[in-house]
Amino acid sequence: MSNFTFDTSTHIYFYTWLVIDRKVYNITQWAKRHPGGFRVISHYAGEDATEPFSAFHPDPKFVQRFLKPLQIGELASTEPSHDGGKKVRSIPENWPILLHPWNGLFRSQPLLFCLHVGHILLLEALAWLVVLHWGTSWSLTFLCAVLLATSQAGWLQHDFGHLSVCKTSRWNHLVQKFVIGSLKGASANWWNQRHFQHHAKPNIFRKDPDISLLDMFVLGTTQPVEAILLSWYVF
């Protein structure tokens, strides 16, 4: 396939494309069926998505069957990338030696997570017994809220949501849905979609949902201006 030099100013209005390993892919239709969600992949429209693609897809061979039909060209040899001032990071040749002291820190401890789950279940049962035995009142409701807030179920489901505890994805997803869904009444899929966006564009205003809090408060020099412009546009 011949090389092409794509210009976002002329092509972004006709279709949505991104670059992975210097290959250009048209994701206009595929974005709607993307398992990770439309927003995550659309955040890299017109940009080089090689690094996040590698981070989010541990099995590149499996993903290639979906990528191949979407390829529409390759970057010209004179085109470095399409994400602004990106620079190629140099990796030291002795990187395995540098990471050696950290090897053991990245292994999950099953006993620790079992104790954490048991601790949450114990606090849940204790709060339920308080209501069952003494009934409801402002003081008892506050006590139950304190018990449930100290269980730290959010951080536990976060680790399972990252697939970093169990050896298989299936068990990670099952435990995550049990903790955040059955115990806390929230949606694991909703949390995953938001958290995927956070890791795809960390601390990027309007793209990272963790810092898009215009309805609550604004910080810094950019968000107040954005909030005012948005209010003028709405009203």
Rosetta constraint file for C-alpha pairs under 8 A:
AtomPair CA 1 CA 73 HARMONIC 6.53 0.50
AtomPair CA 1 CA 74 HARMONIC 7.62 0.50
AtomPair CA 2 CA 73 HARMONIC 6.83 0.50
AtomPair CA 2 CA 74 HARMONIC 7.17 0.50
AtomPair CA 3 CA 73 HARMONIC 6.03 0.50
AtomPair CA 3 CA 74 HARMONIC 4.86 0.50
AtomPair CA 3 CA 75 HARMONIC 5.72 0.50
AtomPair CA 3 CA 76 HARMONIC 5.09 0.50
AtomPair CA 3 CA 77 HARMONIC 7.85 0.50
AtomPair CA 4 CA 73 HARMONIC 6.06 0.50
AtomPair CA 4 CA 74 HARMONIC 5.71 0.50
AtomPair CA 4 CA 75 HARMONIC 5.43 0.50
AtomPair CA 4 CA 76 HARMONIC 5.33 0.50
AtomPair CA 5 CA 74 HARMONIC 7.77 0.50
AtomPair CA 5 CA 75 HARMONIC 5.57 0.50
AtomPair CA 5 CA 76 HARMONIC 5.25 0.50
AtomPair CA 5 CA 79 HARMONIC 6.90 0.50
AtomPair CA 6 CA 11 HARMONIC 7.28 0.50
AtomPair CA 6 CA 75 HARMONIC 7.32 0.50
AtomPair CA 7 CA 11 HARMONIC 6.15 0.50
AtomPair CA 7 CA 12 HARMONIC 7.98 0.50
AtomPair CA 8 CA 12 HARMONIC 5.10 0.50
AtomPair CA 8 CA 46 HARMONIC 5.96 0.50
AtomPair CA 9 CA 13 HARMONIC 7.86 0.50
AtomPair CA 11 CA 15 HARMONIC 6.47 0.50
AtomPair CA 11 CA 16 HARMONIC 7.90 0.50
AtomPair CA 12 CA 16 HARMONIC 5.77 0.50
AtomPair CA 12 CA 17 HARMONIC 7.45 0.50
AtomPair CA 12 CA 46 HARMONIC 6.95 0.50
AtomPair CA 15 CA 26 HARMONIC 6.95 0.50
AtomPair CA 15 CA 27 HARMONIC 7.76 0.50
AtomPair CA 15 CA 28 HARMONIC 5.61 0.50
AtomPair CA 16 CA 26 HARMONIC 5.90 0.50
AtomPair CA 16 CA 27 HARMONIC 5.67 0.50
AtomPair CA 16 CA 28 HARMONIC 4.84 0.50
AtomPair CA 16 CA 42 HARMONIC 7.90 0.50
AtomPair CA 16 CA 45 HARMONIC 5.85 0.50
AtomPair CA 16 CA 46 HARMONIC 6.94 0.50
AtomPair CA 17 CA 24 HARMONIC 6.67 0.50
AtomPair CA 17 CA 25 HARMONIC 5.35 0.50
AtomPair CA 17 CA 26 HARMONIC 4.40 0.50
AtomPair CA 17 CA 27 HARMONIC 5.48 0.50
AtomPair CA 17 CA 28 HARMONIC 6.96 0.50
AtomPair CA 17 CA 45 HARMONIC 5.59 0.50
AtomPair CA 17 CA 46 HARMONIC 5.54 0.50
AtomPair CA 17 CA 47 HARMONIC 7.96 0.50
AtomPair CA 18 CA 24 HARMONIC 5.75 0.50
AtomPair CA 18 CA 25 HARMONIC 5.54 0.50
AtomPair CA 18 CA 26 HARMONIC 6.87 0.50
AtomPair CA 18 CA 27 HARMONIC 7.37 0.50
AtomPair CA 18 CA 44 HARMONIC 6.46 0.50
AtomPair CA 18 CA 45 HARMONIC 5.29 0.50
AtomPair CA 18 CA 46 HARMONIC 4.98 0.50
AtomPair CA 18 CA 47 HARMONIC 5.36 0.50
AtomPair CA 18 CA 48 HARMONIC 6.08 0.50
AtomPair CA 18 CA 49 HARMONIC 6.53 0.50
AtomPair CA 19 CA 23 HARMONIC 5.42 0.50
AtomPair CA 19 CA 24 HARMONIC 4.59 0.50
AtomPair CA 19 CA 25 HARMONIC 6.28 0.50
AtomPair CA 19 CA 46 HARMONIC 7.42 0.50
AtomPair CA 19 CA 47 HARMONIC 6.14 0.50
AtomPair CA 19 CA 48 HARMONIC 4.53 0.50
AtomPair CA 19 CA 49 HARMONIC 5.69 0.50
AtomPair CA 19 CA 50 HARMONIC 6.82 0.50
AtomPair CA 19 CA 82 HARMONIC 7.85 0.50
AtomPair CA 20 CA 24 HARMONIC 6.60 0.50
AtomPair CA 20 CA 25 HARMONIC 7.69 0.50
AtomPair CA 20 CA 48 HARMONIC 6.11 0.50
AtomPair CA 20 CA 49 HARMONIC 5.48 0.50
AtomPair CA 20 CA 50 HARMONIC 4.46 0.50
AtomPair CA 20 CA 53 HARMONIC 7.40 0.50
AtomPair CA 21 CA 50 HARMONIC 5.70 0.50
AtomPair CA 22 CA 48 HARMONIC 7.85 0.50
AtomPair CA 22 CA 74 HARMONIC 5.83 0.50
AtomPair CA 22 CA 75 HARMONIC 5.47 0.50
AtomPair CA 22 CA 81 HARMONIC 7.76 0.50
AtomPair CA 23 CA 71 HARMONIC 6.90 0.50
AtomPair CA 23 CA 72 HARMONIC 7.93 0.50
AtomPair CA 23 CA 73 HARMONIC 6.08 0.50
AtomPair CA 23 CA 74 HARMONIC 4.32 0.50
AtomPair CA 23 CA 75 HARMONIC 6.26 0.50
AtomPair CA 24 CA 71 HARMONIC 5.76 0.50
AtomPair CA 24 CA 72 HARMONIC 5.80 0.50
AtomPair CA 24 CA 73 HARMONIC 5.17 0.50
AtomPair CA 24 CA 74 HARMONIC 5.27 0.50
AtomPair CA 24 CA 75 HARMONIC 6.85 0.50
AtomPair CA 25 CA 67 HARMONIC 7.39 0.50
AtomPair CA 25 CA 70 HARMONIC 5.15 0.50
AtomPair CA 25 CA 71 HARMONIC 4.30 0.50
AtomPair CA 25 CA 72 HARMONIC 5.57 0.50
AtomPair CA 25 CA 73 HARMONIC 7.21 0.50
AtomPair CA 26 CA 70 HARMONIC 5.40 0.50
AtomPair CA 26 CA 71 HARMONIC 6.36 0.50
AtomPair CA 26 CA 72 HARMONIC 6.41 0.50
AtomPair CA 27 CA 31 HARMONIC 5.48 0.50
AtomPair CA 27 CA 70 HARMONIC 6.69 0.50
AtomPair CA 28 CA 32 HARMONIC 7.75 0.50
AtomPair CA 29 CA 33 HARMONIC 7.49 0.50
AtomPair CA 30 CA 34 HARMONIC 6.06 0.50
AtomPair CA 31 CA 37 HARMONIC 7.45 0.50
AtomPair CA 31 CA 38 HARMONIC 5.17 0.50
AtomPair CA 31 CA 41 HARMONIC 6.51 0.50
AtomPair CA 31 CA 42 HARMONIC 7.00 0.50
AtomPair CA 32 CA 37 HARMONIC 7.45 0.50
AtomPair CA 32 CA 38 HARMONIC 5.53 0.50
AtomPair CA 33 CA 37 HARMONIC 7.45 0.50
AtomPair CA 33 CA 38 HARMONIC 7.37 0.50
AtomPair CA 34 CA 38 HARMONIC 6.08 0.50
AtomPair CA 34 CA 41 HARMONIC 7.57 0.50
AtomPair CA 36 CA 40 HARMONIC 6.63 0.50
AtomPair CA 36 CA 41 HARMONIC 7.63 0.50
AtomPair CA 36 CA 193 HARMONIC 6.89 0.50
AtomPair CA 36 CA 196 HARMONIC 7.44 0.50
AtomPair CA 37 CA 41 HARMONIC 7.01 0.50
AtomPair CA 37 CA 193 HARMONIC 6.55 0.50
AtomPair CA 38 CA 42 HARMONIC 6.06 0.50
AtomPair CA 39 CA 43 HARMONIC 6.10 0.50
AtomPair CA 39 CA 197 HARMONIC 7.14 0.50
AtomPair CA 40 CA 44 HARMONIC 7.68 0.50
AtomPair CA 40 CA 193 HARMONIC 7.88 0.50
AtomPair CA 40 CA 196 HARMONIC 6.62 0.50
AtomPair CA 40 CA 197 HARMONIC 5.18 0.50
AtomPair CA 40 CA 200 HARMONIC 6.57 0.50
AtomPair CA 41 CA 45 HARMONIC 7.23 0.50
AtomPair CA 43 CA 200 HARMONIC 7.75 0.50
AtomPair CA 43 CA 201 HARMONIC 7.46 0.50
AtomPair CA 43 CA 207 HARMONIC 6.88 0.50
AtomPair CA 44 CA 48 HARMONIC 7.04 0.50
AtomPair CA 44 CA 49 HARMONIC 6.07 0.50
AtomPair CA 46 CA 82 HARMONIC 6.58 0.50
AtomPair CA 46 CA 83 HARMONIC 7.64 0.50
AtomPair CA 47 CA 81 HARMONIC 7.40 0.50
AtomPair CA 47 CA 82 HARMONIC 4.75 0.50
AtomPair CA 47 CA 83 HARMONIC 4.76 0.50
AtomPair CA 48 CA 81 HARMONIC 6.04 0.50
AtomPair CA 48 CA 82 HARMONIC 5.59 0.50
AtomPair CA 48 CA 83 HARMONIC 5.72 0.50
AtomPair CA 49 CA 53 HARMONIC 5.87 0.50
AtomPair CA 50 CA 54 HARMONIC 6.25 0.50
AtomPair CA 51 CA 55 HARMONIC 6.29 0.50
AtomPair CA 52 CA 56 HARMONIC 5.99 0.50
AtomPair CA 52 CA 200 HARMONIC 6.31 0.50
AtomPair CA 53 CA 57 HARMONIC 5.94 0.50
AtomPair CA 54 CA 58 HARMONIC 6.62 0.50
AtomPair CA 54 CA 60 HARMONIC 7.60 0.50
AtomPair CA 57 CA 63 HARMONIC 7.41 0.50
AtomPair CA 59 CA 63 HARMONIC 6.76 0.50
AtomPair CA 60 CA 64 HARMONIC 6.15 0.50
AtomPair CA 61 CA 65 HARMONIC 7.39 0.50
AtomPair CA 62 CA 66 HARMONIC 7.97 0.50
AtomPair CA 63 CA 67 HARMONIC 6.39 0.50
AtomPair CA 64 CA 68 HARMONIC 5.93 0.50
AtomPair CA 65 CA 69 HARMONIC 7.66 0.50
AtomPair CA 66 CA 70 HARMONIC 7.27 0.50
AtomPair CA 67 CA 71 HARMONIC 6.55 0.50
AtomPair CA 75 CA 79 HARMONIC 6.10 0.50
AtomPair CA 81 CA 86 HARMONIC 7.49 0.50
AtomPair CA 91 CA 95 HARMONIC 7.03 0.50
AtomPair CA 94 CA 98 HARMONIC 6.48 0.50
AtomPair CA 95 CA 99 HARMONIC 6.19 0.50
AtomPair CA 96 CA 100 HARMONIC 6.09 0.50
AtomPair CA 99 CA 103 HARMONIC 6.59 0.50
AtomPair CA 102 CA 106 HARMONIC 6.96 0.50
AtomPair CA 103 CA 107 HARMONIC 7.45 0.50
AtomPair CA 108 CA 164 HARMONIC 7.03 0.50
AtomPair CA 108 CA 165 HARMONIC 5.52 0.50
AtomPair CA 108 CA 166 HARMONIC 7.93 0.50
AtomPair CA 109 CA 113 HARMONIC 6.67 0.50
AtomPair CA 109 CA 165 HARMONIC 7.67 0.50
AtomPair CA 110 CA 114 HARMONIC 6.12 0.50
AtomPair CA 110 CA 165 HARMONIC 7.26 0.50
AtomPair CA 110 CA 166 HARMONIC 7.88 0.50
AtomPair CA 111 CA 115 HARMONIC 6.16 0.50
AtomPair CA 112 CA 116 HARMONIC 6.21 0.50
AtomPair CA 113 CA 117 HARMONIC 6.18 0.50
AtomPair CA 113 CA 156 HARMONIC 7.92 0.50
AtomPair CA 113 CA 165 HARMONIC 7.95 0.50
AtomPair CA 114 CA 118 HARMONIC 6.13 0.50
AtomPair CA 115 CA 119 HARMONIC 5.98 0.50
AtomPair CA 116 CA 120 HARMONIC 6.34 0.50
AtomPair CA 116 CA 156 HARMONIC 7.67 0.50
AtomPair CA 117 CA 121 HARMONIC 6.25 0.50
AtomPair CA 118 CA 122 HARMONIC 6.08 0.50
AtomPair CA 119 CA 123 HARMONIC 6.36 0.50
AtomPair CA 119 CA 151 HARMONIC 7.07 0.50
AtomPair CA 120 CA 124 HARMONIC 6.14 0.50
AtomPair CA 120 CA 151 HARMONIC 5.11 0.50
AtomPair CA 120 CA 152 HARMONIC 7.64 0.50
AtomPair CA 120 CA 153 HARMONIC 6.86 0.50
AtomPair CA 121 CA 125 HARMONIC 6.09 0.50
AtomPair CA 122 CA 126 HARMONIC 6.10 0.50
AtomPair CA 123 CA 127 HARMONIC 6.14 0.50
AtomPair CA 123 CA 147 HARMONIC 6.01 0.50
AtomPair CA 123 CA 148 HARMONIC 6.49 0.50
AtomPair CA 123 CA 151 HARMONIC 6.76 0.50
AtomPair CA 124 CA 128 HARMONIC 6.25 0.50
AtomPair CA 124 CA 147 HARMONIC 7.60 0.50
AtomPair CA 124 CA 148 HARMONIC 6.49 0.50
AtomPair CA 124 CA 183 HARMONIC 7.93 0.50
AtomPair CA 125 CA 129 HARMONIC 6.14 0.50
AtomPair CA 126 CA 130 HARMONIC 6.22 0.50
AtomPair CA 127 CA 131 HARMONIC 6.51 0.50
AtomPair CA 127 CA 143 HARMONIC 7.99 0.50
AtomPair CA 127 CA 144 HARMONIC 5.09 0.50
AtomPair CA 127 CA 147 HARMONIC 6.59 0.50
AtomPair CA 127 CA 148 HARMONIC 7.36 0.50
AtomPair CA 128 CA 132 HARMONIC 6.15 0.50
AtomPair CA 129 CA 133 HARMONIC 5.89 0.50
AtomPair CA 130 CA 134 HARMONIC 5.80 0.50
AtomPair CA 130 CA 135 HARMONIC 7.13 0.50
AtomPair CA 130 CA 140 HARMONIC 7.49 0.50
AtomPair CA 130 CA 144 HARMONIC 7.58 0.50
AtomPair CA 131 CA 135 HARMONIC 4.58 0.50
AtomPair CA 131 CA 136 HARMONIC 5.85 0.50
AtomPair CA 131 CA 140 HARMONIC 7.36 0.50
AtomPair CA 134 CA 140 HARMONIC 8.00 0.50
AtomPair CA 135 CA 140 HARMONIC 7.79 0.50
AtomPair CA 136 CA 140 HARMONIC 5.96 0.50
AtomPair CA 136 CA 141 HARMONIC 6.33 0.50
AtomPair CA 137 CA 141 HARMONIC 5.86 0.50
AtomPair CA 138 CA 142 HARMONIC 6.13 0.50
AtomPair CA 139 CA 143 HARMONIC 6.20 0.50
AtomPair CA 140 CA 144 HARMONIC 6.15 0.50
AtomPair CA 141 CA 145 HARMONIC 6.12 0.50
AtomPair CA 142 CA 146 HARMONIC 6.26 0.50
AtomPair CA 143 CA 147 HARMONIC 6.33 0.50
AtomPair CA 144 CA 148 HARMONIC 6.18 0.50
AtomPair CA 145 CA 149 HARMONIC 5.92 0.50
AtomPair CA 146 CA 150 HARMONIC 6.21 0.50
AtomPair CA 147 CA 151 HARMONIC 6.80 0.50
AtomPair CA 152 CA 156 HARMONIC 6.66 0.50
AtomPair CA 153 CA 157 HARMONIC 6.15 0.50
AtomPair CA 153 CA 179 HARMONIC 6.52 0.50
AtomPair CA 153 CA 180 HARMONIC 7.01 0.50
AtomPair CA 153 CA 184 HARMONIC 7.81 0.50
AtomPair CA 154 CA 158 HARMONIC 6.12 0.50
AtomPair CA 154 CA 180 HARMONIC 6.97 0.50
AtomPair CA 155 CA 159 HARMONIC 6.50 0.50
AtomPair CA 156 CA 160 HARMONIC 6.62 0.50
AtomPair CA 156 CA 176 HARMONIC 7.87 0.50
AtomPair CA 156 CA 179 HARMONIC 7.75 0.50
AtomPair CA 157 CA 161 HARMONIC 5.81 0.50
AtomPair CA 157 CA 175 HARMONIC 7.51 0.50
AtomPair CA 157 CA 176 HARMONIC 4.75 0.50
AtomPair CA 157 CA 177 HARMONIC 7.77 0.50
AtomPair CA 157 CA 179 HARMONIC 6.07 0.50
AtomPair CA 157 CA 180 HARMONIC 6.22 0.50
AtomPair CA 158 CA 162 HARMONIC 6.31 0.50
AtomPair CA 158 CA 176 HARMONIC 7.60 0.50
AtomPair CA 159 CA 163 HARMONIC 6.69 0.50
AtomPair CA 159 CA 164 HARMONIC 5.96 0.50
AtomPair CA 159 CA 165 HARMONIC 6.68 0.50
AtomPair CA 160 CA 164 HARMONIC 5.99 0.50
AtomPair CA 160 CA 165 HARMONIC 5.84 0.50
AtomPair CA 160 CA 166 HARMONIC 7.67 0.50
AtomPair CA 160 CA 172 HARMONIC 4.96 0.50
AtomPair CA 160 CA 173 HARMONIC 6.66 0.50
AtomPair CA 160 CA 175 HARMONIC 6.84 0.50
AtomPair CA 160 CA 176 HARMONIC 5.35 0.50
AtomPair CA 161 CA 172 HARMONIC 6.65 0.50
AtomPair CA 161 CA 173 HARMONIC 6.47 0.50
AtomPair CA 161 CA 176 HARMONIC 5.96 0.50
AtomPair CA 161 CA 188 HARMONIC 7.99 0.50
AtomPair CA 161 CA 192 HARMONIC 6.97 0.50
AtomPair CA 163 CA 168 HARMONIC 7.70 0.50
AtomPair CA 163 CA 169 HARMONIC 5.87 0.50
AtomPair CA 163 CA 172 HARMONIC 5.39 0.50
AtomPair CA 163 CA 173 HARMONIC 7.41 0.50
AtomPair CA 164 CA 172 HARMONIC 7.62 0.50
AtomPair CA 165 CA 172 HARMONIC 6.65 0.50
AtomPair CA 166 CA 171 HARMONIC 6.23 0.50
AtomPair CA 166 CA 172 HARMONIC 5.59 0.50
AtomPair CA 167 CA 171 HARMONIC 7.79 0.50
AtomPair CA 167 CA 172 HARMONIC 7.96 0.50
AtomPair CA 168 CA 172 HARMONIC 6.62 0.50
AtomPair CA 169 CA 173 HARMONIC 6.14 0.50
AtomPair CA 170 CA 174 HARMONIC 6.20 0.50
AtomPair CA 171 CA 175 HARMONIC 6.15 0.50
AtomPair CA 172 CA 176 HARMONIC 6.09 0.50
AtomPair CA 173 CA 177 HARMONIC 6.09 0.50
AtomPair CA 174 CA 178 HARMONIC 6.22 0.50
AtomPair CA 175 CA 179 HARMONIC 6.14 0.50
AtomPair CA 176 CA 180 HARMONIC 6.08 0.50
AtomPair CA 176 CA 181 HARMONIC 7.74 0.50
AtomPair CA 176 CA 188 HARMONIC 6.83 0.50
AtomPair CA 177 CA 181 HARMONIC 5.02 0.50
AtomPair CA 177 CA 182 HARMONIC 6.99 0.50
AtomPair CA 177 CA 187 HARMONIC 7.44 0.50
AtomPair CA 177 CA 188 HARMONIC 5.49 0.50
AtomPair CA 178 CA 182 HARMONIC 4.87 0.50
AtomPair CA 178 CA 183 HARMONIC 6.52 0.50
AtomPair CA 179 CA 183 HARMONIC 5.17 0.50
AtomPair CA 179 CA 184 HARMONIC 6.64 0.50
AtomPair CA 180 CA 184 HARMONIC 4.93 0.50
AtomPair CA 180 CA 185 HARMONIC 6.29 0.50
AtomPair CA 180 CA 186 HARMONIC 5.52 0.50
AtomPair CA 180 CA 187 HARMONIC 6.69 0.50
AtomPair CA 180 CA 188 HARMONIC 6.26 0.50
AtomPair CA 181 CA 185 HARMONIC 4.63 0.50
AtomPair CA 181 CA 186 HARMONIC 4.89 0.50
AtomPair CA 181 CA 187 HARMONIC 5.62 0.50
AtomPair CA 181 CA 188 HARMONIC 6.49 0.50
AtomPair CA 182 CA 186 HARMONIC 7.94 0.50
AtomPair CA 187 CA 191 HARMONIC 6.36 0.50
AtomPair CA 188 CA 192 HARMONIC 6.06 0.50
AtomPair CA 189 CA 193 HARMONIC 6.17 0.50
AtomPair CA 190 CA 194 HARMONIC 6.47 0.50
AtomPair CA 191 CA 195 HARMONIC 5.99 0.50
AtomPair CA 192 CA 196 HARMONIC 5.86 0.50
AtomPair CA 193 CA 197 HARMONIC 6.55 0.50
AtomPair CA 194 CA 198 HARMONIC 6.41 0.50
AtomPair CA 194 CA 209 HARMONIC 6.34 0.50
AtomPair CA 194 CA 210 HARMONIC 7.92 0.50
AtomPair CA 195 CA 199 HARMONIC 6.37 0.50
AtomPair CA 195 CA 209 HARMONIC 7.98 0.50
AtomPair CA 196 CA 200 HARMONIC 6.04 0.50
AtomPair CA 197 CA 201 HARMONIC 6.08 0.50
AtomPair CA 197 CA 202 HARMONIC 7.65 0.50
AtomPair CA 197 CA 207 HARMONIC 6.97 0.50
AtomPair CA 197 CA 208 HARMONIC 5.81 0.50
AtomPair CA 197 CA 209 HARMONIC 6.98 0.50
AtomPair CA 198 CA 202 HARMONIC 4.92 0.50
AtomPair CA 198 CA 203 HARMONIC 7.34 0.50
AtomPair CA 198 CA 207 HARMONIC 7.63 0.50
AtomPair CA 198 CA 208 HARMONIC 4.70 0.50
AtomPair CA 198 CA 209 HARMONIC 6.31 0.50
AtomPair CA 198 CA 210 HARMONIC 6.49 0.50
AtomPair CA 199 CA 208 HARMONIC 7.92 0.50
AtomPair CA 200 CA 208 HARMONIC 7.94 0.50
AtomPair CA 201 CA 207 HARMONIC 6.24 0.50
AtomPair CA 201 CA 208 HARMONIC 5.67 0.50
AtomPair CA 202 CA 208 HARMONIC 5.72 0.50
AtomPair CA 203 CA 207 HARMONIC 7.94 0.50
AtomPair CA 203 CA 208 HARMONIC 5.71 0.50
AtomPair CA 203 CA 210 HARMONIC 7.66 0.50
AtomPair CA 203 CA 211 HARMONIC 6.52 0.50
AtomPair CA 204 CA 208 HARMONIC 5.38 0.50
AtomPair CA 204 CA 211 HARMONIC 7.88 0.50
AtomPair CA 205 CA 211 HARMONIC 6.62 0.50
AtomPair CA 205 CA 212 HARMONIC 6.40 0.50
AtomPair CA 206 CA 211 HARMONIC 7.94 0.50
AtomPair CA 206 CA 212 HARMONIC 5.93 0.50
AtomPair CA 207 CA 212 HARMONIC 7.62 0.50
AtomPair CA 208 CA 212 HARMONIC 6.50 0.50
AtomPair CA 209 CA 213 HARMONIC 7.73 0.50
AtomPair CA 213 CA 217 HARMONIC 6.06 0.50
AtomPair CA 213 CA 218 HARMONIC 6.84 0.50
AtomPair CA 214 CA 218 HARMONIC 5.77 0.50
AtomPair CA 214 CA 223 HARMONIC 7.37 0.50
AtomPair CA 214 CA 227 HARMONIC 6.17 0.50
AtomPair CA 218 CA 223 HARMONIC 5.41 0.50
AtomPair CA 218 CA 224 HARMONIC 5.59 0.50
AtomPair CA 218 CA 227 HARMONIC 7.60 0.50
AtomPair CA 219 CA 223 HARMONIC 5.83 0.50
AtomPair CA 219 CA 224 HARMONIC 6.68 0.50
AtomPair CA 220 CA 224 HARMONIC 7.26 0.50
AtomPair CA 221 CA 225 HARMONIC 7.17 0.50
AtomPair CA 222 CA 226 HARMONIC 6.32 0.50
AtomPair CA 223 CA 227 HARMONIC 6.01 0.50
AtomPair CA 224 CA 228 HARMONIC 6.29 0.50
AtomPair CA 225 CA 229 HARMONIC 6.20 0.50
AtomPair CA 226 CA 230 HARMONIC 6.02 0.50
AtomPair CA 227 CA 231 HARMONIC 6.17 0.50
AtomPair CA 228 CA 232 HARMONIC 6.25 0.50
AtomPair CA 229 CA 233 HARMONIC 6.20 0.50
AtomPair CA 230 CA 234 HARMONIC 6.21 0.50
AtomPair CA 231 CA 235 HARMONIC 6.06 0.50
